Amino acid sequence: MTSDDVSVTDTRPAEEYRPSERRLAREAYRRGRARRSALIATVSTTVTAVLLYLVVVSAPGWERTRETFFSWHYASQALPEILKGLRVNLELMAVCGVLMLAGGLLLALARTMRGPVFLPVRLLATAYVDFFLGLPLVILLLIMITGVPALRLAGVTTDPMVLGGIGLVLNYSAYTAEVFRAGIQSVHPSQRAAARSLGLTNAQAMRYVVLPQAVRRVVPPLLNMFVSLQKDTGLVSIGGVIDAVYAAKIVTSQSFNYTPYLVAGLVFILLTLPLTRLTDWLAARMARRQQQGGAV
């Protein structure tokens, strides 16, 4: 091979890319509009907050309200007891959340079974969902916590925490089942037909094709269910379980100051914020992927 056969690399510097004047003007306009929007939003929010503050503090009963609901002394006194009781709420949320997902998925699968032979299963699942969707949660918890022990059944627990947790699972499984069922029905029938044409059975098509797509689509509403469950764990206090809400009630009964209730509410808000923000992020991410034509 001679030197003439060797290709010589062009070492001349590449021409630097320069955006057009129109593009630069368009980007500058967008940046200016974004800054203007942020400034307007900040000013409007600040003005609204100041007006609300002035309206509240100028009310005739503000001083009495501040002493009754915004006392730092009683807040610092109640916070340790509320945090102790919060452990019960977290335990209930963890256990009931797992059981809620399992029960809801089983009910959704039962309601979507095909074939006349599964009609009794579909009817039972539908009756369960209709019953617990219509029954108020407070009434269900009262029935579980006070009614079940009154039966004096051998081997059945009378622990109000356990019975309250069962009531939460029974109620939220019905709601979760509707979420899962909506996700299953949102998958196009052609997906199932394609799976069947490849030789998969109905159960295999549901497991490997339909369910993965359905679960991805219902993640945001499922997280909302967890947020609601986290708040409703405080309802087990009606049976005497010392959770965060009941701990606040005990401190309030000793001082007749309602600041502990406000502290308990703020604690629950701080717990729900990560889940709500995660839900918003997932929903926005799924919306972006759908707009870009990606897989959901």
N, C-alpha and C positions, 0 to 999 in steps of 0.2 A: 504494500500500500504506500503510495507516494504522499507527499505533503499536500499535493493538489486535491487529493481525495478527502482530506480532513475538512469538515465544515468549520468555518470560523464563526464564533459567537459574536453577535453584534453587541458591543459594549457601550453603545451610545445611550445616554440617559433617556428613559421613557418620558414622553411628554406628560407633564403634570395635569391632572384632571381639574378643570375649573368649572364650577356650576354656572349656569346662565344667570343673567341679571334677573330674569323673571322668577326663577326658582329662589334666589336669594331674597327677593322682595316678598315672595309668598311665605317663606319660612319666618322672615322678620314680622310679617303681619300676624302669623299664628302665635309667635311668642308674645307679641304685644297683646293680642286678644286674651291669651291665657293669663298674663299678668293682670290685665284689667278685670277679668272674671274673678281671679283670686282676691283682688283688692275689694271688689264689690261684695263678695261673699263674706270677707272678714269684717267689713264695716257693718253690713246688715246684721250679722250674727252678734257683733258686739253691742249694737244699738238695741237689739231685741233682748239680750241678756240684761243690759242695764235697765231697760224699761220694766222687765219682769221683777227685777230686784227691788226697784223703787216701789212698784205696786204692792209687793209682799211686805216690805218693811214699813210701809206707810199705813198698812191696815190697822184698825183700832185694836185688834186682838193679837198683834204680832208679838208683843212682849210675853204674854201668857203662853202663846204657842211655842215661842222659842224656848221657854223654860220647860215646857212639857214634852217637846219632841226633839229638841236640839241641845240637850244638856251634855256637855263634855264629861262631867263627873259620872253620870249614870252610864254613859257610853263606855267609858274606860272600865267601869265596874262590871258591865254585862258582857263585854267582848270575850274575856277568857271562858266564861260559861257557855257562850254561844259557839265558840270554836270547839269546845269539848263535845257539844251536841251535834256539831256539824259532821262529826265522824259517822254518826248513824245515817245521815242523809247520803254521804258518799258511799257507804257500804250498800245501802239500798239501791242507789243508782247503778253501781257496778253490777250487782247480782241481777237486779230486775232488768237492766238494759240487755244483758246477754239472753235471759229467758224471753224477754219481749221480742227480740229479733228472731229467735228460734221458733217461738209460737206463731208469730206473724207470718213467717215464711211457710210453715207447715199449713196454716190456714189458707194462705194464698194459693199454694199448690193444690190443696183440696178443692178450692173453688174453681180452679182452671182445669181440673181433670176432664178428659173427654170420654165420651162413650156412655151409653145408657146404663151400664153396669155400675158406674160410679155416681149415679143420681142420688142415692142415699147419703153418700159422703158430701156431695155438693150441697144438699139440703141442710145437713147438720152444720156444715161450716158457715153457710149463709145465715142460719138461725142464730148461731153463736155471735157472729159479727153484728147482726141487726140488734140483738139483745143488749150487748155490752156497749155498742155505739149509742144506744138510746138511754142507758141507765147512767144517771149522774155518778161521778166518781165518789163524791162524798157519801152518797147513800150506799154505794157498794162497799166502801170501807167500813161504814157503820154496821152493815150486815155481817161482814167478815169478822170484825173485831169484837162485836158484842153478840151477834147471833150464833156463830159457830161454837164459842165456849158454852153457850146456854144449852146446846144439844147434849153436852157431856158424852161425846163419843170417845170410846176407848182408843187410845193410841194417837188421838188427834191433838196437836199442840194448842195451847191457849195463849202462847206468847203473842202479844199485840204487834210486835215488830214483824214477826214471821207472817201473821195473818194479814197485816197491812201490806206487806210486800207481795203476797199472793194476790190481793185485790188489785194492786197496781199492775201486776203482770196480766191478770185477766182483762183488765180494761185496755191497757196499751197494746196488747196483742191484737185486739180487734182493729185498732187504728193502723198499726203497722201492717196488718194483713191487707188493708185497702191500699196502702202505699206500694207494697210489693205487687199486688194484683194489677195496679195501674202500670207499673213498670213492665210486667210480663206482657200485658196487652198492648203496650206501646211498641213492642218489637214486631216488625212487619211479618205477616204470615209466610212470606216467601223465604224467610230465614229458616223456619221450621220445615217448609217443603224441600228446601235445598238439602237440609240435613237428612231428611227421610230418603231423598233420592240417592244419597251417598251410602245408604244402608244402615243408618242409625235408627234405633228404636225410638218410640215417643219419649221414653224416660231419658235416653241418651241425648236426644235432641234438646230436651228441656235442660238437662244438666250442663252440656258442653256448649250449646249455642244460644239458647234463649236466656237462661239465668245470668250468665256473665254480662250480657248487654243490659238486661233489666236492672241488675244491681247497680251498675255504674250510673244509670240514669236516675236512680232514686236516692243516691247518696245524700244530696242536700236536704230533701224532706226527711230522711231518716235522722240526720243530725238535728233537725228541728224537733223531732220526736224526743230525742235525748234531752234537749233543752227543756221541753215541757215536763218530761219525767223528773228531771233534776229539781224543778220547782215543786212539783206535786208530791215529792217525798215528804215535804213538810206537813202534808195532810195526815200522816200516820200519828201525829201528835194528838189527834182526837181520841186515841186509845190510851193515852198516858205515856207514850214513848217519849223519852227525854231527848229530843233532837234539838236542832238550832232554834226552831220556832217555840218549842215548849220551854227551853231554857230561857228564852226572852220573856215568855209569859210568867215564869217563876220570879224573875227579877222585877218585872213590872208589878206583880201582885204584892211585892214587899215594899215598893216605893211609890206606887201609883203614878209613876212617871213612864211615859210611853216611848222614851228614847230607845230602849232595848229592841222594840219592834222595828224601828227604823234601822238600827244596826244590823239586825238579822236580814232585813230586806237588802241592805247594801252588800252584805256578804254573799247572798244568792246572786245578786247582779254581777258581782265580780267573778263568780264562778261561771256564769253563763256567757260572759263576754268572749272568752276564747272560742267557745263552740259557735257562737253566732258569727264571729268574724271568719272562722274556718268555713262555715256554711256559705257566707257571701263570697269568699275566695273561690270555693269549688264551683259555685253557680256561675261566677264570672268566667272561670277557666273553661267550663263546659260550653258556655255561650260563645267564647272566642274560637274554640275548636270547631263548633258547628258552623260558624261563619266562614272559617277557613277551609271547610270541607273535610276536616279530619274526622277520625273515629270518635264517637261519643264515649 
